[in-house]
Amino acid sequence: MQNESMEDIPQPASDSYSVGDRVQIYTGSGDPDARYHGVVCEIVEVLMDDLGTETGRATDGYSYILQDVETDEELPISFRHQDLVPAEGAQ
């Protein structure tokens, strides 16, 4: 049996996502929004703030308003870039 390595953990895209992109929410089990872990969504709005300037990572300044692709409902909270991974192949 092989140990899970960093390559096995889905990583956020290296660039910001765009409206219409499909993403999967990827949060840790201790995250307050863990109930959304694994949900596949479409990005409906891109928000920006200055967090990327503070951290030195440009993508940290992005958060997103999402719509669940199964229910067509907009999620009641936005998610930061680091909580989303590309949904290629995600069902």
For each residue, the residues with C-beta under 8 A, 3 or more apart:
1:
2: 5
3:
4: 8 9
5: 2 8 9
6: 9
7:
8: 4 5
9: 4 5 6
10: 24 26 85
11: 85
12: 26 59 81 82 83 84 85
13: 16 17 59 81 84 85 86
14: 59
15: 59
16: 13 46 58 59 62 81
17: 13 21 23 43 46 62 64 81 84
18: 21 43 46
19: 43 44 45 46
20: 42 43
21: 17 18 42 43 86
22: 40 41 42 43 69 86 87 88 90
23: 17 40 41 42 43 64 66 84 85 86 87
24: 10 38 39 40 41 84 85 86 87 90
25: 33 36 37 38 39 41 66 79 83 84
26: 10 12 37 38 83 84 85
27: 31 33 34 36 37 83
28: 31 34
29: 34 37
30: 34
31: 27 28 34 37 83
32:
33: 25 27 36 77 79 83
34: 27 28 29 30 31 37
35:
36: 25 27 33 39 75 79
37: 25 26 27 29 31 34
38: 24 25 26
39: 24 25 36 68 70 75
40: 22 23 24 68 69 70 87 90 91
41: 22 23 24 25 66 67 68 69 75 87
42: 20 21 22 23 66 67 69
43: 17 18 19 20 21 22 23 46 64 65 66
44: 19 65 66 67 74
45: 19 64 65
46: 16 17 18 19 43 62 64
47: 62 63 64 65 78
48: 61 62 63
49: 52 61 63
50: 53 54 61
51: 54 55 60 61
52: 49 55 56 57 58 59 60 61 62
53: 50 56 61
54: 50 51 60
55: 51 52 60
56: 52 53
57: 52 60
58: 16 52 61
59: 12 13 14 15 16 52 62 81 82
60: 51 52 54 55 57 80 81 82
61: 48 49 50 51 52 53 58
62: 16 17 46 47 48 52 59 80 81
63: 47 48 49 78 79 80 81
64: 17 23 43 45 46 47 78 79 81 84
65: 43 44 45 47 74 75 78
66: 23 25 41 42 43 44 74 75 78 79
67: 41 42 44 72 73 74 75
68: 39 40 41 71 72 73 74 75
69: 22 40 41 42 72
70: 39 40
71: 68
72: 67 68 69
73: 67 68
74: 44 65 66 67 68
75: 36 39 41 65 66 67 68 78 79
76:
77: 33
78: 47 63 64 65 66 75
79: 25 33 36 63 64 66 75 83 84
80: 60 62 63 83 84
81: 12 13 16 17 59 60 62 63 64 84
82: 12 59 60
83: 12 25 26 27 31 33 79 80
84: 12 13 17 23 24 25 26 64 79 80 81
85: 10 11 12 13 23 24 26
86: 13 21 22 23 24
87: 22 23 24 40 41 90
88: 22
89:
90: 22 24 40 87
91: 40
